Amino acid sequence: MDIHFISSLTPDDEDRLAPALLEALKPMLGLMPIAYTIRIRTASNTVYQHTRTELVDTLADETPSLDIELSS
């Protein structure tokens, strides 16, 4: 999924808003069992980014195990 958000803010306002927007999105996406990258590039070409890659650990904790005994 690639989402673009175009604003009418000034470059200075975008630079002030971008870190707060990034911090607001992190807990919302943290509720989902997904790996993701949030990248915000402002009009002044400043990039704010956060990446979550620990998907394997999250899914391993939630995956049920099957206890099956095979008779020979």
N, C-alpha and C positions, 0 to 999 in steps of 0.2 A: 504494500500500500504506500503510495506516495501522495502526500497532501501538501498543497501549496496554499498559503494564506497571503493575500495581497492587502496591504494596509494603506491608509491615507495619512499615516503618521509622518512626522518629520524624521529625518535620519537620527537626530538626537533623541527624540522620543522613542524610536524603535530600539535604540541602544539601551535606554533605561527600562523599557518594557520586556525585552527579550529574556533577560535572566529570570525575571519573575514568572514569565510564561513557562519557561523551561521547568522551574521548580514546581509550578502548579500541575504540569502534565506528568511528572515523574511518579507521584503517588497514585494517580489514576491508572496509569499503565502498569504500575507495580502490582495491582490487584489481579492482573491477568497472567496466566502461565505462558508468556511469550517472550522471546528475545526481541529486542528492538533497538533502534537508534533514533533519537530525536536530534535533528539538526536545524538550527534557526540561523539564517543568514540575513543580516540587516542591510538596509540601503547603503550603509557606510562600509559594507563588506566585512563586518565583524561576524564571526561564527561562534555560536554557543551550541555545545553538543553534549549529549549524555547517551551512553550505550549500556544496555544490560544484556549480558551474554550467559548468565548462570542458569539458563533454561534447563540444562541436563540435571543439575542438582535439584531444582524445584520439582521436575517431573519424577525423578527417582524417588523422592519422598512420598509422592502421591500415587505412584503406580502400585496396584495391589499385587501381591505375590500369590502364586498358585502352589499349593502344597499337594503334590500328586505322588502317590506311591505306586511304583510299577512292580508288579509281581513277576517273578521269572519262572 
